[in-house]
Amino acid sequence: MSSKVSLQINLAPSDYKHASLILEHQLKILAEQVDEILLTIDTRPSKGRFADGWYENKNLLDNLLSGFQQKYDLKLLHVDYSKEANRKIGNFFFKQGSVPEKDFRGGPFYSYFFGLYHAKNNYVFHIDSDIFFGGLSKSWVAEAVDLLGSDPSILILSPLPGPPHPDQKLIKQTIVKKLDNYAFQLKGMSTRLFLIDKSKFGQNKIDLKKPSLRNQAKAIVEGNANADLPEHLISDYMEFYSYKRIDFLGKKPGLWSLHPPFRTSGFYAHLGEIINQIEHERLPASQYGFYDVVDEICDWSEARMKIKNNRWWKRLLKK
């Protein structure tokens, strides 16, 4: 099998405000490690928070990505929601032969599999548009491909979640087994980032399942598809077929990831500074071993207050 790799990044108009800086950060680190760069742009708005700024930013995102095309050798692919396209993708990945457009929250579902399907290589490194990288290894992708090819029981490989903790521990992760220095087998998967051999779906298909009864009710009330999250479905798939997920740092300097738990005005205002801190590893002790950007790097109080107020309002309505 060819060891060529596609880097596949999901984008939507709601990502525009962070895309210019984070996409440059991602491509600077990964572009030379892969054989194809595929930017998949969603074309159908989600609901609620997933659609924030969608219509205002659509043309802005298109113009931004056209500029990236002039700097990098990359392909732009807009998501095709036609029945024929859905059928092809459904038959490739799922037992049921069809794909829900969104999950029960109104979040992306079909667009994840659309991007994986259209990557020209079987090895696909998928990342969401808001993922940060540290360590800045230029060999991590090649190391991951070698590891993936050496063990057919591995389905997913990811960079270490969070900068390496001096005690070699991971915070808020379910560790199945420690394999080596900064290499772990973890339970489940995350759609935020993963390197996968998509040809394995030719042997075994994913079973579409409904979410919990509470979330089914949520889907009905909010007018969303009655579909569980892709990461839950793939996690169940991995458990059923005894596939493994491995997260590892790799050879020095290694590669590790961080994710912003919220998107606030403060986050956007200080984004360039946040990227600089991460790339140069000027981080507080609380960040090491943890996968989400901590409060000491970005003040998340605005988002936490909004969540608190929303919960208070919902409790009031129930009285």
N, C-alpha and C positions, 0 to 999 in steps of 0.2 A: 504493500500500500504506500502511496505517496505520503511523505511527511510534510507536505506544504500546509500552511495554516492561513485561514482567513480571520482577520480581526473584524468583528461585527459589532457595531455600536447602534443602540436604539436611541432615537430622538423624536421629539414631538414639539410643536410650536410652544407649548408651555415650558420647554427647557431653554428657550432662547436666552433668557437673562444670565444663565451661567455657562451656556455652551461655548461662547467665544473663548473664554479663558480656560475652562476645564478641558475642552476638546484639544486645544493647543498643547496643554500639559500632557494629555493622554498620548497624542500622536508623537510628541517629541520623544517619549519613552519607548513606544511600541512599534512605530511605523517601520523601523529597520529590522524588526524581528519577525515580520510576517510577510506573506506573499500576496495578500489581497487585503484591501481595506474597504469595507462595505458599510456605509452609513444608511441605516434604514429609517425613513421618516414616516411617522404615522400620519394618516390622512383622515381619520374619523375621530372626532372629539369624544373623549370619555365624559363622565358626569362628575359634578362636584369639584373637589380640589384638583382632580386630574385634568380638568379643562381650564384651569386658571390661565388667563392670558392667551388662550388658543387663537382666537380670531385676530386680536391685536398684533400677535407676533408671527403669524404664518408667513407673511411676505418677508419680514425681517430675518427669520430663520433661513428661508430659501436663499436670500441674498448672502447671508453669512456663509452658508455652506458652499455656495458657488465660489466664494473667495478662497475657501479651503481647497477646493478642487484645483485651483491655480497653483497652490503651494505644494500639495501632496498628490501622489498618484492614488486617487481613491474614486470609488463609485458611489453615486447617490441613487437610492432606490426607494421610491414612494410605495407605501403599502397598498396593495390591490385587494379590495374587499369583495371582488366579484365571486359568484357562486362557483365558477370554474376553478379559480385560484384557491378558494377555500377547500374544495374537494381534493385537489392535488396535495395540499399541505396536510389535510386531515388523513388521507390515505397513507401518507409517509410516516406520520407520527402516532396516530391514534387508532385504537380498535374500532371506534365508532365511525371513522371516516369523515368527520366534520369537526370544525373548530369554533368554539364560541368567540364572538368578537371581543368581549370584555369579561372580566371576572365579576363576582357578586357585588363588589364595591364600586364597579364602574371603571376599574383600573385596567391596564393593558393585558391582553391575553393573546389574541391572534397575532399581534405584531411581533411578539417574541419568536413564535414558530415560523412566521413569514421570513424573518431575517435569517434564521438558522437554515431554512430550506434553500434560500437563494444564494447562500455563500457557496462559492464554486469548489471549495475544498471540504473534505470530510472532517478534518480537524478545524474546529471553529472556536476562537476565543471571543466569547460574548462579554461585553461590558455595558452597563448603563451609562448614561451621559454625565452622571454626577459623581462618578467614582474617582477618588484621588489615589495616587501611587507614591510610595516612598521606597528608599533603597536604590531605585533606578537601575536595577540590573539590566544589562543588554543581552543576557543569555537565558533568562527565565523561561521564555517560550520554548526554546530548543530543549531545555532540561525537562520541561513538562511533557513535550511530545515524546521524548525518549522514555519517560516513566510510563506514559499512557500506552505506548507500544509494547512495553515489557510485561504488562499485567492486564489481561483481558477482563479482570473483575473490576477494574477502575472505570467508572463512568465519567467522573468529574474531577478536575484539578483546578485549584485556585491559589493565588498568592496568599501568603500568610495574612490572616485578618487582624490588622493592627500592627504597629511597629513591634519588633521582637522584645519581649519582656526579659529582663536579665535572669529571671527564675524560670524561663521557658514555660510560662503558663499562658493560657488564653482565658479571658474574662467573658462570662456569659455565653460560653460555647459548650455544647455537649460532645465531649471527647470520647470516642470509642476506643482509641488506642494511640499512644504516642509511638511514632515509628522511628524517629531519628531526631537529631538536633533541629528544632523548629520545623518539624514535619509531623503532621497529625492526621489520623483518620477521624473525620467528624461525622456526626449523624445528620441526615437530611441534606438539603441543598438550598441555595439562595439564587434567585434569578438575577441578582445584581451583577455577578461576574462568575464566569466558569469557562474552562476549556474542556471541550467534549469531542468525542468521535461520533458524529451524527449517523454514521453507517450502522451503528448498533441498533438503531430503531428499525432497520430492515429485518432484524431477527425477532425483536420483541417490541410490541406497541404499548403506548400509554393508555390506561383505562380512564376515561372521563368520569369524574365523580362529582356529586353535588356536595356543597359545603354543609356545615352543621345546620340543624333546623332553625336555630336563631338567625344564622346568616342567610338561609333560604328566605326567611321572612323579610329580612333586610333587603334582599334582592327584589322581592315582589313589591315592597313598599316604594323603593327608589327606582323601579323600572329597569333593573339591570338583569343580565343573564344569570341563570341559576347554575353558575359554574364556580368550583373551588379555585383557589389560587394555583397558578402553574407550579410554583415551588412545592406546594403540598402534593400535587399529583405526581410530580417527578420524584419527590421523596418517597412516596408510597411505591412507586415503580421500582426505585432502587432497592427498597427493602424486600419487595416481592421476588426480584430477580437476583438478590444478593450482590448488587453492585456497590462499589465503594466511592466515597468522596475523600480526596486527599488535599489538604491545604499545606503548603510548604514555602519556606523562605528561599531556598536554593543557595547556590554558591555566592560567596560575598561579591558585591554588597547585598545581594538578594532583592526580592521584590515583595512589598507588602501593600495592603490597600486600606483606605479609610472611606467612610461614607458619611455624608451630612444627614443627621436625623430629621432636620427641618430645613425649610427655605424661608428665611426671614429677611427683612430689610437690612438688618445688620450683616447677615451672611453675604448678601450681594454687595454691600458697601465695602466689605473687607476681604472679598474673595481673592484678589491678587496677593494680599498679605498672607492669607491662609495657605495658598498654594506654595508661596515662598517658604513659609515655616515648615511645611511638610517635606518639600524637596530637599531642604537643608537640615532636616530633622532637628529643628529647634522646638522641642515638644516638652510639655509638662510630664512629670512622672506618672500622672493618672492616665495618660494616653497609651502607655506601653502595654501591649497585650489586649487592647480593646479596639473593636472594629468601627465604632462610631466616633466622629469628631466630638471631643469633650468640651464642656463649658469654658474651660480655661483658654481654649483656642478661639472659640466663637461663643458669644453670649446668646444663649438660647432662651432667655427669660421671656422674650416676646411670645414665642411659640408656646411655651409652657403655660403662660398666663391665658392665652387664647383657648387652650385645651381645658384648663381649669374652669374658665367662664362658660364654656360650651357645656361642660358636664353639669355645672350649677344650673344653667338654663333648662337643660333636659330634666333634671330632678324637679325643678319648679313646675314644669308642664305636667308632670305625672301626678302632682298633688291635687 
